[in-house]
Amino acid sequence: MALAPLAVPVHGSALSAEVKIALEAAVAGANVIRDWVGKPLAMEEKGVGDFVSEVDKRAEAAVLQVLNDSPIKASILSEESDPSVVEGSSRCWIVDPLDGTSAFLFRVGDPFPSVLVALEQENQPLVGVVLFPLTGECFYSHRGLGAYKDGVRLYPPAPRRLQDVWIDMNQYGNARYETGMFAYLRNKLRTREGAKLVTSFPPHSGVAMRLLDGTTGLSAVVHDNNADNVKQAPWDIAAPRAILTEAGGCFVSLRSGRDIQTLDCEPMVVTSDRALAQEIIDLVQ
């Protein structure tokens, strides 16, 4: 039986016109996904452990209709479609209509798939929305106006040392693309110099949000990324980066420690604590 449709969050709609449109788009996509819960779905395999389904495409159509009908003139970069470029605009919508497709298709768990909508201006985060369609949890931000979950402002938790924390390693489904740096770090973290707990979640979208909302004890995520087969593409990065950085967290390069940009493709550390990120980076340097 399909789930009841979600409504656009009132608080977020009042935050700014840009957040309102991003929320409307994300809710439109989420309601398509909710309508397909429990129905048989045909899937295509884009690569080992990388899937796309009919619901991805239908959710994307719903998201893009809202963005195209909005008064904001911006280019659009979406996972399942060719880019739509608006000449002369410094703004770009970046969309993943169903991030965590495999989690949705294999019913891994309700908190795992999400809809990601971001608006960037001059290649910098302006607005981010991460909406979990099966739980209804909604995270959103506007640069300079704060980051929120369901109307409650988000702040980073108290700093902790590497030896006391839980770190998740977001690895490739296809082992051939795993980078040596990522593999080395995964082993190094499981030593006395490393973390208290090291795991690899099931395929999980919006995991950066769990660094902020207190629903888990997770302190950092390390994403592998290889230019030969991009794992963390712009549509995976843009919305979570906007929200996490607005709340005081960071996306940084595992190689150099510099801030990750949306178009970067390299292993990265995602955390609410920049000092913890540096401890992780030090293990591979």
N, C-alpha and C positions, 0 to 999 in steps of 0.2 A: 504494500500500500504506500502511495506517495506521501511524503511529509508535507505538512502545511507550509505555505509560502512564507518567506521571511519578509519583514517590512524594513524600509530604510531607517537606520538609527536617527533619532531626533537630534541628539546632541551633536553628532558628527555633521549633520546637514546644516546646523547653525554655525559651525566652526568657520567655514568659508565656502564660497561658491564652487571652488575647485574640488574640495573634499565632498561636497554634496553630489556633484556629478560622478566622481569616482565611486562613491558609495552606491549610487543608483545603478551604475554599470555592474559593480560587483554583485549586488543583490539580484539583478536580472540574470546573471550567469549562475549564481548559486541556486536560484529557484528552478532553473532548468535541471541542474544536477539533482536537487531534492526530488524532482518529479520522476527521475529515472532510478531512484533507489529500489533495488529488488527486481528490476526488469532485466531480462536477458540482453546482453550487449555484445555486439561483434567488435573484436579488437584487431588492430594491426600492430605488428612488431616493427618498430623503426630501427631497433638494434637490440642486442642482448639486454634484457631487463628494462627496455624502453618501449612504452606502448602508447598508442593513440586509439581513441574509440569514437563512436558516433556522438557520444555525449560531450566529448571535448569540442567537437565542431559545432554542435548546437548551442552549447554554452558560449562559445566564442561569438557566434552570430548575435546572440542576445546582448553580450557586452558591447560589441562594436556598434550595434544599432544605437545604443544609448550615447556612446561617445560621438558617433557621426552626427547625431541629431542635436548635440549640445551646442551652445553658443561659443564654446572654446575652440578656436581654430588651431589645431595641432596635428603634427604627423602622428601616425600610429604604427607601433611595432608590436606584433602579436605572434605568439608561437606558431599557430597553425595557418597563418596567412602571409602573403607577400606584404612587405611594408607599404604603407600609404603615406606619401610625402606631401606636405603642404609647403610650397615654396615661400620663403621669407619668414616662416614661423620659427621662433627659437624654442618652442615647446614641443614635447613629444610624449604621447601616452605609450606606456609599455605594459603589455598585458599577458598574463598566463591564465586562460579561462578555466583550466583544471590542472593545477599543479599537484603532483602526487597521483597521477592517473592510475598507476599500478596499485597503489593503496586503495583507491576507490574500487577498481575492478575486482581485486582479490579480497575486498572487505577486511582489510588489515585492521581498521579501527576508525571510529568516527572522527577523532582529532587529527587524522593524518592528511587528508586532501584539503586544498584551499583554493580560493580564487584570488589572484594577485592583480592589482591595478595600481599603476604609478603614473605620476605626471612629473616629467623633468623639464627644467628650464635652463637653457644653455648647458646641457649635459650634467646638471646638478639636481639632486632631489628637491622637489617642491611638495609633492603630496604622495602619500602611500596608503594603500588599503590592503589588508590581509583578512579575508573573510572565510571562516571555516563553515562550509555549507551544511554539514551534517550535525554540528553542535550549535550553530548560530553565533559563535564567538566572533566578535568584530573588532579588529585593531585598525587604527587610522592615525594619520599625522598630517600636519601642515608645517612647513619650515617656519620656525620662529613662534609657532602657536602651541607647540607641545605634541606629545604622542599619547594615545588613549586606548583603553580597552573598554568597550561598552560604556563609554562616558566617564570612566575613571582614569585619571592621569597616571602615566607610567613613569617610574623612576628606576634607575639601576639599583640592584641590591648591594649590600655592603661588600667591599672587596674581600677576596679570600686567596690564600696561597695555593699554588698548583698542587701541592701534596694533599690538600684537603678537599679537592673538588671532583665533580663528575664531568667528563668530557666525552662527547659523541663524535665518532669518526664517520663522516658521510662518504662512503666509498662508491666506486663504480659497480654496476651490475656485471659489467664485462671486465674481467681481471686484466685483459691485455692492455687496457688503457691506464691502469694504475701507475701513478708516477712514483719514482724511487723515493722522492722526498716524503711523500705521504706514507709509503710503506715503512720507511725508516722511523718516522715519527710515531706511527701506531705502535711499533715495538718498543721504542724508547719510552713512551708514556706508560708502558706496563712494566716499569722497573722502579726501583726505589727513588730514582730521580724524577719520576713521573707523577701521574695523577692518582687520586684515591680510587676512582672508578673510570674505566674506559669501555665504551660500548659502540655498537653500530646499530642504530635504530632501523626498523623497517623503513621502506621509502616514505619520506615524511616531508610534507610541505610546511612552510611557515615555522620551522623549528626555531628560528631566531626569536620568535615571539615568546617562546617558553623560557627564554633567558630573562624575561621581564615580568611575566604575570604571576609568578609564584606557584603555578600549578605543578611544577616539578622542581627538583634540586639541581637541574642542569646549569652548568656555568659557562660552557663554551662548546662550539661546534667547529670541527675542522672539515672543510669541504675539499675533496680532491678535484682537480680540473686539469685537463690536457687539451691543448689546441688541436690535436689529431682527432679528438671526438669530444666536443665541448659538453661538459656536464652542468656547469653553472652558467647558463646563458643570461643575456640581459633581462629577460622576462622572469628569470628565477631570482635575480639579485635586486632589481630596482625597488620593488615595494617593501620587502623586508629591510633593505638598507635605509630607505627613507625613514621608516618608523624607528628602527633600532638606533640610528645615529641621532635622531631628534630626541630620543630618550636618554642619550648620553653614552651609548655603546659604540661599537666600531666593527667594520669589516676591513681587515688588513691582510696584506700579502704575507704568506708564510715564508717567502724567500727574502723579502726586503723589509717588512714591517711597515711599509707605506700604506696609506689608505687605498683600498680597492675602489676603482671606478666601474660603472655599469658595464662597459665594454671590455674590461680586463678578463683574461682567461688564464688563470694560474691558481695553484692551491692557496686557500685562504683560511684565516682564523676569524670566527665570528663570536663576539663576546660583549658583555656589558661592561667589561673591565679591561682597559688598555694595558695596565700593568700585568694582568694575567696573560694577555695576548703575547706580551714580550717574553714572559717566562716560557711559553710554549715555543715561540720562535727560537729562543736561545738553545733549545734542545737539538735543533737541526743545524745550528751554526757552529 
